[in-house]
Amino acid sequence: MLSQNDDPAVALQEIAALIQTVPTRSIQSNLTATTAILSALILDKSIIQQILRSDLMQESAIYQEIKQEGIREGIREGIREGIQEGIQRGERALILRLLRRKIGDLPVAMQQQIDQLSPDRLDPLGDALLEFSTAADLTDWLQAHV
């Protein structure tokens, strides 16, 4: 109906009025959400939001399922990022501990420099520190690789 009309926005307003005549609120919600999804194929989102009631869309089973999937995906992504950050912190802490054991206490500025290293720089530092015998070796490595 929308794509066959000269003015899809007017047609959407007519559909919205028809949806309002449905006596069951849950059916209204589902129809509104479905209409919004299909309308997005030919109408701008702002027009759809002006015409259709967002409170009805948010009550629909479709909307709730999409929302829950978004929440689940956000949680999964947060967990992945948290794990990656934890691994990087652990690598950084291990490298600092090994450096302290190998060459003694590190100046604060040098620790900060190591803290600023990108993850792809930590592994080479971890390998290189096995050959260090003085703080000068670390300084040389940092100057060459940072």
N, CA, C and O atoms as CSV, one atom per row, in Angstrom:
chain,resi,resn,atom,element,x,y,z
A,1,MET,N,N,0.821,-1.185,0.000
A,1,MET,CA,C,0.000,0.000,0.000
A,1,MET,C,C,0.873,1.261,0.000
A,1,MET,O,O,0.584,2.206,-0.734
A,2,LEU,N,N,1.935,1.286,0.813
A,2,LEU,CA,C,2.783,2.469,0.873
A,2,LEU,C,C,3.502,2.725,-0.439
A,2,LEU,O,O,3.554,3.862,-0.908
A,3,SER,N,N,4.053,1.690,-1.028
A,3,SER,CA,C,4.831,1.863,-2.255
A,3,SER,C,C,3.944,2.148,-3.467
A,3,SER,O,O,4.425,2.645,-4.486
A,4,GLN,N,N,2.672,1.840,-3.359
A,4,GLN,CA,C,1.760,2.059,-4.482
A,4,GLN,C,C,1.041,3.395,-4.372
A,4,GLN,O,O,0.189,3.707,-5.204
A,5,ASN,N,N,1.365,4.173,-3.375
A,5,ASN,CA,C,0.700,5.445,-3.135
A,5,ASN,C,C,1.615,6.580,-3.572
A,5,ASN,O,O,2.836,6.497,-3.442
A,6,ASP,N,N,0.997,7.661,-4.102
A,6,ASP,CA,C,1.790,8.816,-4.519
A,6,ASP,C,C,2.467,9.492,-3.332
A,6,ASP,O,O,3.556,10.049,-3.473
A,7,ASP,N,N,1.838,9.445,-2.178
A,7,ASP,CA,C,2.418,10.050,-0.974
A,7,ASP,C,C,2.435,9.006,0.138
A,7,ASP,O,O,1.449,8.853,0.859
A,8,PRO,N,N,3.537,8.292,0.281
A,8,PRO,CA,C,3.618,7.217,1.279
A,8,PRO,C,C,3.376,7.709,2.711
A,8,PRO,O,O,2.868,6.954,3.540
A,9,ALA,N,N,3.726,8.943,3.006
A,9,ALA,CA,C,3.514,9.472,4.359
A,9,ALA,C,C,2.022,9.571,4.660
A,9,ALA,O,O,1.590,9.260,5.770
A,10,VAL,N,N,1.239,9.998,3.684
A,10,VAL,CA,C,-0.220,10.073,3.867
A,10,VAL,C,C,-0.780,8.657,4.045
A,10,VAL,O,O,-1.635,8.424,4.899
A,11,ALA,N,N,-0.296,7.727,3.241
A,11,ALA,CA,C,-0.755,6.345,3.367
A,11,ALA,C,C,-0.407,5.799,4.749
A,11,ALA,O,O,-1.213,5.092,5.354
A,12,LEU,N,N,0.785,6.121,5.252
A,12,LEU,CA,C,1.173,5.661,6.583
A,12,LEU,C,C,0.261,6.259,7.650
A,12,LEU,O,O,-0.077,5.580,8.619
A,13,GLN,N,N,-0.136,7.500,7.490
A,13,GLN,CA,C,-1.070,8.117,8.438
A,13,GLN,C,C,-2.414,7.379,8.423
A,13,GLN,O,O,-3.030,7.181,9.470
A,14,GLU,N,N,-2.854,6.982,7.251
A,14,GLU,CA,C,-4.110,6.232,7.139
A,14,GLU,C,C,-3.974,4.870,7.828
A,14,GLU,O,O,-4.884,4.430,8.530
A,15,ILE,N,N,-2.848,4.220,7.624
A,15,ILE,CA,C,-2.615,2.922,8.261
A,15,ILE,C,C,-2.580,3.089,9.780
A,15,ILE,O,O,-3.150,2.279,10.511
A,16,ALA,N,N,-1.913,4.137,10.247
A,16,ALA,CA,C,-1.837,4.394,11.692
A,16,ALA,C,C,-3.226,4.589,12.273
A,16,ALA,O,O,-3.513,4.108,13.369
A,17,ALA,N,N,-4.091,5.291,11.550
A,17,ALA,CA,C,-5.465,5.501,12.015
A,17,ALA,C,C,-6.222,4.175,12.074
A,17,ALA,O,O,-6.998,3.943,13.001
A,18,LEU,N,N,-6.002,3.318,11.103
A,18,LEU,CA,C,-6.648,1.998,11.110
A,18,LEU,C,C,-6.151,1.149,12.284
A,18,LEU,O,O,-6.930,0.437,12.919
A,19,ILE,N,N,-4.872,1.230,12.558
A,19,ILE,CA,C,-4.309,0.464,13.675
A,19,ILE,C,C,-4.962,0.893,14.984
A,19,ILE,O,O,-5.203,0.065,15.862
A,20,GLN,N,N,-5.246,2.182,15.113
A,20,GLN,CA,C,-5.865,2.695,16.333
A,20,GLN,C,C,-7.271,2.130,16.565
A,20,GLN,O,O,-7.776,2.155,17.687
A,21,THR,N,N,-7.889,1.627,15.514
A,21,THR,CA,C,-9.241,1.073,15.666
A,21,THR,C,C,-9.225,-0.371,16.148
A,21,THR,O,O,-10.272,-0.912,16.504
A,22,VAL,N,N,-8.062,-0.999,16.167
A,22,VAL,CA,C,-7.947,-2.379,16.635
A,22,VAL,C,C,-8.172,-2.376,18.152
A,22,VAL,O,O,-7.499,-1.630,18.864
A,23,PRO,N,N,-9.092,-3.184,18.654
A,23,PRO,CA,C,-9.446,-3.115,20.070
A,23,PRO,C,C,-8.396,-3.687,21.039
A,23,PRO,O,O,-8.373,-3.304,22.208
A,24,THR,N,N,-7.554,-4.573,20.582
A,24,THR,CA,C,-6.601,-5.223,21.479
A,24,THR,C,C,-5.252,-4.500,21.402
A,24,THR,O,O,-4.645,-4.401,20.336
A,25,ARG,N,N,-4.798,-4.000,22.554
A,25,ARG,CA,C,-3.565,-3.202,22.597
A,25,ARG,C,C,-2.338,-4.002,22.133
A,25,ARG,O,O,-1.480,-3.453,21.442
A,26,SER,N,N,-2.242,-5.259,22.491
A,26,SER,CA,C,-1.070,-6.044,22.088
A,26,SER,C,C,-1.036,-6.221,20.571
A,26,SER,O,O,0.037,-6.225,19.968
A,27,ILE,N,N,-2.191,-6.366,19.966
A,27,ILE,CA,C,-2.242,-6.475,18.501
A,27,ILE,C,C,-1.882,-5.131,17.881
A,27,ILE,O,O,-1.172,-5.074,16.876
A,28,GLN,N,N,-2.376,-4.044,18.487
A,28,GLN,CA,C,-1.991,-2.707,18.016
A,28,GLN,C,C,-0.467,-2.544,18.054
A,28,GLN,O,O,0.135,-2.029,17.112
A,29,SER,N,N,0.140,-2.987,19.149
A,29,SER,CA,C,1.592,-2.868,19.311
A,29,SER,C,C,2.334,-3.616,18.225
A,29,SER,O,O,3.251,-3.082,17.601
A,30,ASN,N,N,1.932,-4.852,18.006
A,30,ASN,CA,C,2.597,-5.666,16.992
A,30,ASN,C,C,2.394,-5.108,15.587
A,30,ASN,O,O,3.317,-5.113,14.772
A,31,LEU,N,N,1.188,-4.629,15.306
A,31,LEU,CA,C,0.918,-4.032,13.989
A,31,LEU,C,C,1.730,-2.755,13.791
A,31,LEU,O,O,2.251,-2.507,12.703
A,32,THR,N,N,1.834,-1.947,14.843
A,32,THR,CA,C,2.591,-0.698,14.752
A,32,THR,C,C,4.071,-0.987,14.496
A,32,THR,O,O,4.695,-0.352,13.645
A,33,ALA,N,N,4.618,-1.932,15.225
A,33,ALA,CA,C,6.033,-2.271,15.046
A,33,ALA,C,C,6.292,-2.838,13.653
A,33,ALA,O,O,7.267,-2.472,12.996
A,34,THR,N,N,5.427,-3.718,13.217
A,34,THR,CA,C,5.579,-4.316,11.890
A,34,THR,C,C,5.465,-3.250,10.809
A,34,THR,O,O,6.228,-3.246,9.843
A,35,THR,N,N,4.517,-2.357,10.979
A,35,THR,CA,C,4.333,-1.268,10.019
A,35,THR,C,C,5.577,-0.376,9.986
A,35,THR,O,O,6.017,0.044,8.916
A,36,ALA,N,N,6.131,-0.093,11.146
A,36,ALA,CA,C,7.334,0.742,11.210
A,36,ALA,C,C,8.494,0.083,10.475
A,36,ALA,O,O,9.223,0.739,9.731
A,37,ILE,N,N,8.660,-1.212,10.688
A,37,ILE,CA,C,9.759,-1.929,10.031
A,37,ILE,C,C,9.581,-1.892,8.514
A,37,ILE,O,O,10.528,-1.594,7.785
A,38,LEU,N,N,8.405,-2.184,8.050
A,38,LEU,CA,C,8.164,-2.202,6.604
A,38,LEU,C,C,8.202,-0.793,6.006
A,38,LEU,O,O,8.654,-0.611,4.875
A,39,SER,N,N,7.736,0.185,6.747
A,39,SER,CA,C,7.752,1.571,6.267
A,39,SER,C,C,9.166,2.080,6.064
A,39,SER,O,O,9.423,2.913,5.195
A,40,ALA,N,N,10.070,1.574,6.871
A,40,ALA,CA,C,11.457,2.028,6.784
A,40,ALA,C,C,12.090,1.682,5.435
A,40,ALA,O,O,13.142,2.218,5.088
A,41,LEU,N,N,11.463,0.803,4.690
A,41,LEU,CA,C,11.982,0.461,3.371
A,41,LEU,C,C,11.817,1.609,2.381
A,41,LEU,O,O,12.570,1.721,1.413
A,42,ILE,N,N,10.815,2.468,2.637
A,42,ILE,CA,C,10.574,3.549,1.673
A,42,ILE,C,C,10.457,4.937,2.302
A,42,ILE,O,O,10.483,5.939,1.586
A,43,LEU,N,N,10.330,5.012,3.613
A,43,LEU,CA,C,10.180,6.314,4.270
A,43,LEU,C,C,11.347,6.589,5.212
A,43,LEU,O,O,11.990,5.670,5.719
A,44,ASP,N,N,11.599,7.855,5.429
A,44,ASP,CA,C,12.633,8.273,6.368
A,44,ASP,C,C,12.175,7.980,7.800
A,44,ASP,O,O,10.996,8.088,8.135
A,45,LYS,N,N,13.132,7.614,8.613
A,45,LYS,CA,C,12.862,7.238,10.004
A,45,LYS,C,C,12.130,8.347,10.760
A,45,LYS,O,O,11.228,8.062,11.548
A,46,SER,N,N,12.505,9.595,10.532
A,46,SER,CA,C,11.875,10.708,11.257
A,46,SER,C,C,10.388,10.829,10.920
A,46,SER,O,O,9.582,11.165,11.787
A,47,ILE,N,N,10.028,10.560,9.682
A,47,ILE,CA,C,8.609,10.611,9.278
A,47,ILE,C,C,7.832,9.497,9.973
A,47,ILE,O,O,6.726,9.708,10.470
A,48,ILE,N,N,8.429,8.313,9.999
A,48,ILE,CA,C,7.777,7.173,10.650
A,48,ILE,C,C,7.554,7.478,12.129
A,48,ILE,O,O,6.483,7.200,12.668
A,49,GLN,N,N,8.559,8.044,12.778
A,49,GLN,CA,C,8.445,8.354,14.201
A,49,GLN,C,C,7.383,9.416,14.466
A,49,GLN,O,O,6.727,9.388,15.507
A,50,GLN,N,N,7.209,10.345,13.540
A,50,GLN,CA,C,6.185,11.374,13.705
A,50,GLN,C,C,4.780,10.800,13.599
A,50,GLN,O,O,3.855,11.255,14.271
A,51,ILE,N,N,4.637,9.793,12.742
A,51,ILE,CA,C,3.298,9.271,12.454
A,51,ILE,C,C,2.895,8.138,13.392
A,51,ILE,O,O,1.777,8.129,13.907
A,52,LEU,N,N,3.782,7.199,13.613
A,52,LEU,CA,C,3.438,6.031,14.427
A,52,LEU,C,C,3.761,6.280,15.901
A,52,LEU,O,O,4.720,6.979,16.229
A,53,ARG,N,N,2.971,5.717,16.755
A,53,ARG,CA,C,3.165,5.882,18.196
A,53,ARG,C,C,4.294,4.983,18.677
A,53,ARG,O,O,4.209,3.757,18.593
A,54,SER,N,N,5.345,5.604,19.179
A,54,SER,CA,C,6.498,4.819,19.614
A,54,SER,C,C,6.191,4.006,20.865
A,54,SER,O,O,6.784,2.946,21.067
A,55,ASP,N,N,5.273,4.482,21.710
A,55,ASP,CA,C,4.943,3.709,22.910
A,55,ASP,C,C,4.315,2.367,22.531
A,55,ASP,O,O,4.544,1.361,23.203
A,56,LEU,N,N,3.528,2.352,21.462
A,56,LEU,CA,C,2.937,1.093,21.003
A,56,LEU,C,C,4.001,0.170,20.425
A,56,LEU,O,O,3.989,-1.038,20.666
A,57,MET,N,N,4.926,0.754,19.656
A,57,MET,CA,C,5.984,-0.068,19.063
A,57,MET,C,C,6.821,-0.721,20.152
A,57,MET,O,O,7.197,-1.887,20.030
A,58,GLN,N,N,7.115,0.017,21.211
A,58,GLN,CA,C,7.972,-0.492,22.273
A,58,GLN,C,C,7.316,-1.617,23.069
A,58,GLN,O,O,8.009,-2.397,23.721
A,59,GLU,N,N,6.020,-1.706,23.023
A,59,GLU,CA,C,5.313,-2.785,23.726
A,59,GLU,C,C,5.242,-4.066,22.890
A,59,GLU,O,O,4.920,-5.133,23.413
A,60,SER,N,N,5.537,-3.960,21.620
A,60,SER,CA,C,5.356,-5.111,20.734
A,60,SER,C,C,6.379,-6.202,21.005
A,60,SER,O,O,7.482,-5.948,21.488
A,61,ALA,N,N,5.982,-7.417,20.681
A,61,ALA,CA,C,6.865,-8.569,20.848
A,61,ALA,C,C,8.087,-8.437,19.936
A,61,ALA,O,O,9.194,-8.812,20.321
A,62,ILE,N,N,7.891,-7.917,18.754
A,62,ILE,CA,C,9.001,-7.741,17.809
A,62,ILE,C,C,10.034,-6.774,18.385
A,62,ILE,O,O,11.232,-7.059,18.396
A,63,TYR,N,N,9.554,-5.640,18.857
A,63,TYR,CA,C,10.454,-4.627,19.434
A,63,TYR,C,C,11.199,-5.200,20.630
A,63,TYR,O,O,12.411,-5.027,20.753
A,64,GLN,N,N,10.481,-5.876,21.502
A,64,GLN,CA,C,11.106,-6.431,22.703
A,64,GLN,C,C,12.168,-7.471,22.352
A,64,GLN,O,O,13.211,-7.537,23.002
A,65,GLU,N,N,11.909,-8.279,21.331
A,65,GLU,CA,C,12.892,-9.282,20.911
A,65,GLU,C,C,14.133,-8.607,20.329
A,65,GLU,O,O,15.258,-8.999,20.639
A,66,ILE,N,N,13.929,-7.595,19.489
A,66,ILE,CA,C,15.068,-6.864,18.920
A,66,ILE,C,C,15.860,-6.188,20.032
A,66,ILE,O,O,17.091,-6.209,20.022
A,67,LYS,N,N,15.163,-5.593,20.982
A,67,LYS,CA,C,15.813,-4.926,22.110
A,67,LYS,C,C,16.624,-5.929,22.934
A,67,LYS,O,O,17.764,-5.646,23.302
A,68,GLN,N,N,16.054,-7.083,23.223
A,68,GLN,CA,C,16.755,-8.102,24.005
A,68,GLN,C,C,17.986,-8.618,23.264
A,68,GLN,O,O,19.027,-8.854,23.877
A,69,GLU,N,N,17.871,-8.792,21.958
A,69,GLU,CA,C,19.024,-9.232,21.171
A,69,GLU,C,C,20.125,-8.176,21.212
A,69,GLU,O,O,21.306,-8.511,21.312
A,70,GLY,N,N,19.744,-6.913,21.135
A,70,GLY,CA,C,20.719,-5.836,21.233
A,70,GLY,C,C,21.414,-5.828,22.583
A,70,GLY,O,O,22.624,-5.618,22.667
A,71,ILE,N,N,20.644,-6.059,23.638
A,71,ILE,CA,C,21.227,-6.123,24.985
A,71,ILE,C,C,22.185,-7.298,25.088
A,71,ILE,O,O,23.290,-7.161,25.614
A,72,ARG,N,N,21.761,-8.457,24.583
A,72,ARG,CA,C,22.635,-9.637,24.631
A,72,ARG,C,C,23.933,-9.398,23.859
A,72,ARG,O,O,25.015,-9.757,24.325
A,73,GLU,N,N,23.819,-8.792,22.686
A,73,GLU,CA,C,25.010,-8.515,21.884
A,73,GLU,C,C,25.910,-7.508,22.602
A,73,GLU,O,O,27.133,-7.647,22.579
A,74,GLY,N,N,25.324,-6.510,23.230
A,74,GLY,CA,C,26.107,-5.542,23.990
A,74,GLY,C,C,26.847,-6.193,25.148
A,74,GLY,O,O,28.001,-5.862,25.422
A,75,ILE,N,N,26.188,-7.106,25.817
A,75,ILE,CA,C,26.837,-7.826,26.925
A,75,ILE,C,C,27.987,-8.679,26.399
A,75,ILE,O,O,29.076,-8.681,26.974
A,76,ARG,N,N,27.744,-9.406,25.303
A,76,ARG,CA,C,28.813,-10.232,24.733
A,76,ARG,C,C,30.014,-9.373,24.336
A,76,ARG,O,O,31.158,-9.735,24.613
A,77,GLU,N,N,29.756,-8.250,23.695
A,77,GLU,CA,C,30.841,-7.370,23.269
A,77,GLU,C,C,31.576,-6.803,24.483
A,77,GLU,O,O,32.803,-6.702,24.470
A,78,GLY,N,N,30.848,-6.438,25.513
A,78,GLY,CA,C,31.476,-5.939,26.733
A,78,GLY,C,C,32.356,-6.980,27.398
A,78,GLY,O,O,33.439,-6.668,27.892
A,79,ILE,N,N,31.892,-8.203,27.407
A,79,ILE,CA,C,32.691,-9.298,27.980
A,79,ILE,C,C,33.963,-9.501,27.166
A,79,ILE,O,O,35.050,-9.637,27.727
A,80,ARG,N,N,33.824,-9.523,25.828
A,80,ARG,CA,C,35.011,-9.689,24.965
A,80,ARG,C,C,36.024,-8.577,25.217
A,80,ARG,O,O,37.219,-8.838,25.356
A,81,GLU,N,N,35.544,-7.339,25.276
A,81,GLU,CA,C,36.451,-6.215,25.503
A,81,GLU,C,C,37.079,-6.292,26.895
A,81,GLU,O,O,38.265,-6.007,27.060
A,82,GLY,N,N,36.290,-6.675,27.884
A,82,GLY,CA,C,36.813,-6.797,29.244
A,82,GLY,C,C,37.887,-7.862,29.348
A,82,GLY,O,O,38.906,-7.666,30.010
A,83,ILE,N,N,37.658,-8.981,28.699
A,83,ILE,CA,C,38.655,-10.058,28.700
A,83,ILE,C,C,39.938,-9.586,28.026
A,83,ILE,O,O,41.035,-9.805,28.540
A,84,GLN,N,N,39.794,-8.940,26.879
A,84,GLN,CA,C,40.969,-8.457,26.153
A,84,GLN,C,C,41.733,-7.436,26.991
A,84,GLN,O,O,42.962,-7.479,27.054
A,85,GLU,N,N,41.026,-6.537,27.621
A,85,GLU,CA,C,41.682,-5.540,28.473
A,85,GLU,C,C,42.378,-6.206,29.652
A,85,GLU,O,O,43.486,-5.814,30.019
A,86,GLY,N,N,41.746,-7.199,30.242
A,86,GLY,CA,C,42.358,-7.929,31.352
A,86,GLY,C,C,43.625,-8.645,30.931
A,86,GLY,O,O,44.610,-8.652,31.669
A,87,ILE,N,N,43.610,-9.245,29.757
A,87,ILE,CA,C,44.799,-9.924,29.241
A,87,ILE,C,C,45.929,-8.921,29.040
A,87,ILE,O,O,47.074,-9.180,29.410
A,88,GLN,N,N,45.598,-7.781,28.454
A,88,GLN,CA,C,46.625,-6.762,28.217
A,88,GLN,C,C,47.198,-6.224,29.525
A,88,GLN,O,O,48.405,-6.010,29.633
A,89,ARG,N,N,46.341,-6.007,30.513
A,89,ARG,CA,C,46.833,-5.553,31.825
A,89,ARG,C,C,47.756,-6.601,32.443
A,89,ARG,O,O,48.796,-6.272,33.012
A,90,GLY,N,N,47.358,-7.861,32.321
A,90,GLY,CA,C,48.180,-8.943,32.866
A,90,GLY,C,C,49.534,-9.019,32.177
A,90,GLY,O,O,50.562,-9.192,32.833
A,91,GLU,N,N,49.535,-8.888,30.850
A,91,GLU,CA,C,50.800,-8.907,30.109
A,91,GLU,C,C,51.693,-7.749,30.557
A,91,GLU,O,O,52.889,-7.921,30.793
A,92,ARG,N,N,51.091,-6.582,30.667
A,92,ARG,CA,C,51.836,-5.380,31.053
A,92,ARG,C,C,52.420,-5.550,32.462
A,92,ARG,O,O,53.580,-5.216,32.705
A,93,ALA,N,N,51.612,-6.066,33.375
A,93,ALA,CA,C,52.078,-6.268,34.756
A,93,ALA,C,C,53.204,-7.296,34.805
A,93,ALA,O,O,54.178,-7.118,35.537
A,94,LEU,N,N,53.073,-8.368,34.029
A,94,LEU,CA,C,54.113,-9.399,34.001
A,94,LEU,C,C,55.419,-8.835,33.442
A,94,LEU,O,O,56.495,-9.091,33.983
A,95,ILE,N,N,55.317,-8.076,32.371
A,95,ILE,CA,C,56.522,-7.483,31.777
A,95,ILE,C,C,57.194,-6.531,32.761
A,95,ILE,O,O,58.417,-6.552,32.900
A,96,LEU,N,N,56.417,-5.701,33.442
A,96,LEU,CA,C,57.002,-4.790,34.432
A,96,LEU,C,C,57.670,-5.569,35.566
A,96,LEU,O,O,58.757,-5.208,36.016
A,97,ARG,N,N,57.021,-6.626,36.021
A,97,ARG,CA,C,57.589,-7.439,37.106
A,97,ARG,C,C,58.894,-8.110,36.661
A,97,ARG,O,O,59.872,-8.126,37.409
A,98,LEU,N,N,58.905,-8.653,35.464
A,98,LEU,CA,C,60.115,-9.291,34.948
A,98,LEU,C,C,61.242,-8.273,34.754
A,98,LEU,O,O,62.407,-8.561,35.029
A,99,LEU,N,N,60.880,-7.090,34.279
A,99,LEU,CA,C,61.894,-6.043,34.111
A,99,LEU,C,C,62.504,-5.656,35.458
A,99,LEU,O,O,63.719,-5.490,35.562
A,100,ARG,N,N,61.668,-5.512,36.487
A,100,ARG,CA,C,62.175,-5.171,37.826
A,100,ARG,C,C,63.131,-6.248,38.337
A,100,ARG,O,O,64.164,-5.943,38.934
A,101,ARG,N,N,62.778,-7.492,38.097
A,101,ARG,CA,C,63.646,-8.593,38.557
A,101,ARG,C,C,64.941,-8.643,37.748
A,101,ARG,O,O,65.998,-8.984,38.280
A,102,LYS,N,N,64.859,-8.311,36.487
A,102,LYS,CA,C,66.017,-8.414,35.600
A,102,LYS,C,C,66.985,-7.243,35.767
A,102,LYS,O,O,68.198,-7.438,35.838
A,103,ILE,N,N,66.423,-5.987,35.832
A,103,ILE,CA,C,67.311,-4.816,35.841
A,103,ILE,C,C,67.096,-3.891,37.035
A,103,ILE,O,O,67.732,-2.840,37.118
A,104,GLY,N,N,66.210,-4.264,37.960
A,104,GLY,CA,C,65.985,-3.445,39.152
A,104,GLY,C,C,64.802,-2.504,38.972
A,104,GLY,O,O,64.087,-2.545,37.971
A,105,ASP,N,N,64.622,-1.652,39.985
A,105,ASP,CA,C,63.503,-0.708,39.954
A,105,ASP,C,C,63.583,0.198,38.734
A,105,ASP,O,O,64.655,0.648,38.329
A,106,LEU,N,N,62.417,0.446,38.168
A,106,LEU,CA,C,62.341,1.280,36.971
A,106,LEU,C,C,61.930,2.694,37.358
A,106,LEU,O,O,61.082,2.870,38.233
A,107,PRO,N,N,62.514,3.701,36.725
A,107,PRO,CA,C,62.047,5.074,36.958
A,107,PRO,C,C,60.569,5.187,36.558
A,107,PRO,O,O,60.095,4.487,35.664
A,108,VAL,N,N,59.869,6.076,37.235
A,108,VAL,CA,C,58.433,6.259,36.972
A,108,VAL,C,C,58.192,6.593,35.501
A,108,VAL,O,O,57.256,6.075,34.894
A,109,ALA,N,N,59.016,7.439,34.937
A,109,ALA,CA,C,58.838,7.828,33.529
A,109,ALA,C,C,58.934,6.612,32.610
A,109,ALA,O,O,58.200,6.511,31.627
A,110,MET,N,N,59.836,5.697,32.933
A,110,MET,CA,C,59.998,4.494,32.109
A,110,MET,C,C,58.783,3.572,32.273
A,110,MET,O,O,58.317,2.979,31.300
A,111,GLN,N,N,58.279,3.454,33.492
A,111,GLN,CA,C,57.070,2.650,33.725
A,111,GLN,C,C,55.901,3.229,32.933
A,111,GLN,O,O,55.123,2.492,32.327
A,112,GLN,N,N,55.785,4.557,32.944
A,112,GLN,CA,C,54.698,5.202,32.205
A,112,GLN,C,C,54.839,4.967,30.704
A,112,GLN,O,O,53.849,4.776,29.999
A,113,GLN,N,N,56.074,4.985,30.230
A,113,GLN,CA,C,56.320,4.720,28.818
A,113,GLN,C,C,55.871,3.299,28.458
A,113,GLN,O,O,55.272,3.077,27.406
A,114,ILE,N,N,56.163,2.361,29.325
A,114,ILE,CA,C,55.750,0.971,29.088
A,114,ILE,C,C,54.233,0.855,29.170
A,114,ILE,O,O,53.625,0.122,28.390
A,115,ASP,N,N,53.621,1.568,30.102
A,115,ASP,CA,C,52.156,1.556,30.224
A,115,ASP,C,C,51.481,2.084,28.959
A,115,ASP,O,O,50.354,1.698,28.648
A,116,GLN,N,N,52.157,2.953,28.241
A,116,GLN,CA,C,51.584,3.550,27.033
A,116,GLN,C,C,51.798,2.695,25.781
A,116,GLN,O,O,51.251,2.997,24.720
A,117,LEU,N,N,52.588,1.638,25.905
A,117,LEU,CA,C,52.835,0.791,24.735
A,117,LEU,C,C,51.558,0.130,24.250
A,117,LEU,O,O,50.722,-0.298,25.046
A,118,SER,N,N,51.418,0.051,22.934
A,118,SER,CA,C,50.269,-0.648,22.360
A,118,SER,C,C,50.452,-2.148,22.566
A,118,SER,O,O,51.574,-2.618,22.754
A,119,PRO,N,N,49.350,-2.902,22.530
A,119,PRO,CA,C,49.445,-4.353,22.722
A,119,PRO,C,C,50.414,-5.033,21.750
A,119,PRO,O,O,51.077,-6.001,22.120
A,120,ASP,N,N,50.501,-4.545,20.529
A,120,ASP,CA,C,51.409,-5.184,19.572
A,120,ASP,C,C,52.881,-4.877,19.862
A,120,ASP,O,O,53.760,-5.488,19.254
A,121,ARG,N,N,53.165,-3.958,20.764
A,121,ARG,CA,C,54.530,-3.652,21.186
A,121,ARG,C,C,54.928,-4.417,22.452
A,121,ARG,O,O,56.114,-4.587,22.735
A,122,LEU,N,N,53.928,-4.874,23.209
A,122,LEU,CA,C,54.234,-5.571,24.466
A,122,LEU,C,C,54.930,-6.913,24.233
A,122,LEU,O,O,55.889,-7.238,24.933
A,123,ASP,N,N,54.463,-7.684,23.271
A,123,ASP,CA,C,55.076,-8.997,23.006
A,123,ASP,C,C,56.552,-8.875,22.629
A,123,ASP,O,O,57.382,-9.595,23.185
A,124,PRO,N,N,56.904,-7.975,21.691
A,124,PRO,CA,C,58.329,-7.832,21.389
A,124,PRO,C,C,59.160,-7.384,22.604
A,124,PRO,O,O,60.306,-7.807,22.760
A,125,LEU,N,N,58.589,-6.537,23.455
A,125,LEU,CA,C,59.305,-6.128,24.664
A,125,LEU,C,C,59.495,-7.330,25.583
A,125,LEU,O,O,60.560,-7.503,26.177
A,126,GLY,N,N,58.466,-8.152,25.696
A,126,GLY,CA,C,58.568,-9.351,26.522
A,126,GLY,C,C,59.675,-10.279,26.045
A,126,GLY,O,O,60.385,-10.880,26.851
A,127,ASP,N,N,59.816,-10.390,24.726
A,127,ASP,CA,C,60.896,-11.215,24.175
A,127,ASP,C,C,62.254,-10.556,24.406
A,127,ASP,O,O,63.216,-11.211,24.806
A,128,ALA,N,N,62.317,-9.261,24.149
A,128,ALA,CA,C,63.595,-8.546,24.238
A,128,ALA,C,C,64.121,-8.469,25.664
A,128,ALA,O,O,65.334,-8.495,25.875
A,129,LEU,N,N,63.231,-8.375,26.644
A,129,LEU,CA,C,63.695,-8.194,28.034
A,129,LEU,C,C,64.526,-9.375,28.528
A,129,LEU,O,O,65.292,-9.240,29.482
A,130,LEU,N,N,64.380,-10.521,27.888
A,130,LEU,CA,C,65.179,-11.679,28.276
A,130,LEU,C,C,66.670,-11.441,28.045
A,130,LEU,O,O,67.517,-12.073,28.676
A,131,GLU,N,N,66.973,-10.522,27.134
A,131,GLU,CA,C,68.374,-10.216,26.802
A,131,GLU,C,C,68.902,-8.999,27.556
A,131,GLU,O,O,70.098,-8.714,27.500
A,132,PHE,N,N,68.022,-8.271,28.267
A,132,PHE,CA,C,68.453,-7.055,28.970
A,132,PHE,C,C,69.297,-7.411,30.190
A,132,PHE,O,O,69.059,-8.408,30.872
A,133,SER,N,N,70.297,-6.558,30.438
A,133,SER,CA,C,71.064,-6.726,31.676
A,133,SER,C,C,71.140,-5.414,32.450
A,133,SER,O,O,71.484,-5.410,33.632
A,134,THR,N,N,70.821,-4.308,31.796
A,134,THR,CA,C,70.845,-3.006,32.477
A,134,THR,C,C,69.636,-2.185,32.039
A,134,THR,O,O,68.955,-2.504,31.065
A,135,ALA,N,N,69.399,-1.124,32.792
A,135,ALA,CA,C,68.315,-0.193,32.429
A,135,ALA,C,C,68.607,0.467,31.087
A,135,ALA,O,O,67.683,0.860,30.376
A,136,ALA,N,N,69.874,0.591,30.740
A,136,ALA,CA,C,70.240,1.187,29.457
A,136,ALA,C,C,69.738,0.332,28.291
A,136,ALA,O,O,69.374,0.862,27.241
A,137,ASP,N,N,69.721,-0.983,28.477
A,137,ASP,CA,C,69.191,-1.874,27.433
A,137,ASP,C,C,67.705,-1.587,27.196
A,137,ASP,O,O,67.237,-1.548,26.058
A,138,LEU,N,N,66.990,-1.390,28.281
A,138,LEU,CA,C,65.555,-1.067,28.155
A,138,LEU,C,C,65.380,0.298,27.509
A,138,LEU,O,O,64.532,0.465,26.632
A,139,THR,N,N,66.161,1.257,27.928
A,139,THR,CA,C,66.082,2.601,27.347
A,139,THR,C,C,66.340,2.542,25.845
A,139,THR,O,O,65.613,3.151,25.061
A,140,ASP,N,N,67.376,1.810,25.448
A,140,ASP,CA,C,67.687,1.673,24.019
A,140,ASP,C,C,66.524,1.024,23.265
A,140,ASP,O,O,66.161,1.460,22.173
A,141,TRP,N,N,65.944,-0.021,23.861
A,141,TRP,CA,C,64.830,-0.709,23.200
A,141,TRP,C,C,63.645,0.235,23.042
A,141,TRP,O,O,63.038,0.301,21.973
A,142,LEU,N,N,63.318,0.964,24.102
A,142,LEU,CA,C,62.185,1.891,24.042
A,142,LEU,C,C,62.428,2.973,22.990
A,142,LEU,O,O,61.511,3.324,22.247
A,143,GLN,N,N,63.632,3.497,22.917
A,143,GLN,CA,C,63.926,4.526,21.922
A,143,GLN,C,C,63.808,3.977,20.507
A,143,GLN,O,O,63.380,4.689,19.598
A,144,ALA,N,N,64.177,2.734,20.317
A,144,ALA,CA,C,64.133,2.126,18.983
A,144,ALA,C,C,62.725,1.691,18.565
A,144,ALA,O,O,62.425,1.601,17.375
A,145,HIS,N,N,61.872,1.424,19.546
A,145,HIS,CA,C,60.567,0.824,19.216
A,145,HIS,C,C,59.349,1.686,19.554
A,145,HIS,O,O,58.220,1.284,19.275
A,146,VAL,N,N,59.549,2.817,20.125
A,146,VAL,CA,C,58.391,3.651,20.484
A,146,VAL,C,C,58.295,4.833,19.566
A,146,VAL,O,O,57.387,5.652,19.707
